[in-house]
């Protein structure tokens, strides 16, 4: 998981073409985009695939913005170190009734070529394969991009019927889309990625009661479907979600990503002690300033400690806690992967 700037720096470092093996699942984000040749060189274990999009053409605009299949337009916007694709406009914001929402041109699961899945799976006979992405479900951000963040939070608190319609619409789409993807893959999928950001830096952004009423039944239905096809779930949740982890486990969540160490209550060593054997921790290499400031020696020591302690007995997928940010020294990024590679007897710099 890395921003485009870090991806490009790694490609340049290893002398790899920037279009080699690129796979971009439709509707996803850079968190589900991987350069296969770069992943091979770094020695990562998971490959992300998706049935090709064959639906109606999605608009692009002169300002560099693009529209996804949910009608959300996003434009690359610069920041101090790079750029992020931020939403432009709020196409759902004016809706006051469910009838207005029903008239929108919503995406259909038929807009994907599921027959391509067996061939995509055959590309990675000895690696874990993941489908979906952290945009799957995404009842918080995905809807806030269309309603506005403030309105989205008010919708949750008031259980606005328009919002309830929108989460049901997303839920039914992804339930069918991912099930058809899994069926087409014939049991070859190991992980299904999905997500929702229930946490802020300091705590939850909604009450446990709201989670139980609005989200838990849909999470459980989705997780049960994934399990029925022999796959596991890795569910993304930024920020502090510790108060919901027992509920995540009850719903059937197999893995929680991201483990963001600086968020309240999300220390990976504490989480391992409390929830050992109940849920896999996915993430934990802190990109929220630590990886930027640490020395290579500190990076090596922390990666080894995470693998020794959080990885003890299994139940841990080591990865960046979020996208590796563009202000991160390349040597620190390489040290992270070199450290893992050395544990496997591989010299990363020799390939």
C-alpha positions, 0 to 999 in steps of 0.5 A: 500500500503506497501513494503513487509517488512512492510506487514510482520511486520504487519502480525507478529504484528497481528499474521497472517499467511503470506499466508492467503488470498494472492492475486497477480494479474498477471502482477501487483506489490506489490501495487496491492497485499493484504493480505485479513486477514490483510486488514480485521484487519486494516479495509481497504475498498478496495479489489483487485482481478484479473482473474487468469493467465492461459497463458504460463508459465513465466520464473524464474531464479536462481538469483531470477529474474522473467519475466512478461507477457511483457517479462520484467525481474526483480530481487530483489535488496537490498537497505539500508532498504529492497529490490525492484524488479528492471528491468534486461536488456532492451529487446526492446532497440535495435528495430529500426523499427516497424517490429522488434517490431511486431515479439515479443511474445506479451501477449494476453487477452485470457491468463486469466480465466475471468470465475473466476470473479463472485466467486472472487467478492462474497468473498467481498459482503460488500466491494469495489472491484478493478481490474487492477493495476497501471501497467495497461496502464503504457506507461511511466514505462512499456515501459521504463523497456524494452527500458531504461528510457533515450530512453523512454523519447527521444521516447516521445519527438521525437514520435518515431514510435517504441514507438508509436507502443508499447503504442498502443500495451499496450493500446489495450491489457489492453482495452480488458483485463479490459473490459472482466474482467468487463463484467465477474464481472457483474457490481460488480467492483467499481474501475479500477486501472491504471497508468502512472508516468507523474511527477517528484519531481519538475514538469512534465517529458513531455510537456502538448502538448505531453500528449495531442498528445500521451496519452490523447486520449488513457486515454479517451478511456479507462476511457469511457470503464470503465464508460460504465460498471458502474465502476470508475477509480483511476489513479496512477501518481507519482510526480508533476502532478498538471499541468495536472489535468485539462486535467485528469478531461477532459479525465474523470479520477475519482480519482488521486492516488498518492497525494504526498504532498512533490512533487511540487504543490501536497499539498492535502489541496490546491488540495482540494480547487482547484479541489473540486467536480471535481476529487477524491484525493487518497493518501495524507499520506506522506511516503516520509520521513514524516511518518518515522520521525513523532511522533505518535501524529503528525501522529494522528493529520495529519490523522484526519486533512486530513479526516476533511479537504480533506475529507469534502464533500467526494472526498477523499480516504485516503491511503499512498501516495505510498508504506509505506517504510521499514524504517517506525516505525511500531507504526506510521503505526499502528497509521495511521490505529488506527486513522481511526478505532477510527473514526468508533468506532472500536478498532483496537487492539481488532479486 
